[in-house]
């Protein structure tokens, strides 16, 4: 498990800069078609907080519980983005109130998750934004004790299921939060959502996102 050392006040300022500077990844539309130079990836973002799934707006804050992933092309471990003020190339958003499903279109290639941003996961006034990078060494602004990279591939001319990215939080903001992420295989449910929303596209394949410790 990872402990988020710098909380809310320090994270909010830096992560909001990152969020504001990265464009959203192109969303898949019902009229989208497959392209030989691009591909489609879809899946789900989910959060468990103290053993309970965050699926409703129980806090009644002004904002909706949302997970945002910053993603960039993967060019090797030596070229990971370790600048806390620099976002990924694109962001992928998923509202937990709407199931957390996402489907995006990107140029074919290999990608990694630069940063995980969590909006409105805890009751006000301690809500706001939590942010972390899974591959940054302990002592940096975003702290992890076991470095790991989350990678996925965009296949040219194909749609691919990449899994449910499940984040687990334990504890509260006053005493620190432990944080862990796994990639779950919920293909049947996600594919049913995908087929209903995009019926004109061919049957998708599967290549789960890979978490690689190093």
Secondary structure, 3 states (H helix, E strand, C coil): CEEECCCCHHHHHHHHHHHHHCEECCECCCCCCCCCCEEEEEEEEEEEECCEECCCCCCCCCCCCEEEEEEEECCCHHHCCCCCCCCCCEEEEEEHHHCCEEEEEEECEEEEEEEEEEECCCCCCCCCEEEECCCCCCCCCCCCCCCEEEEEEECCCCEEEEEEEEEEEEEECCCEEEEEEEEECCHHHHHHHHHHHCCCCCCCEECCCEEEEC
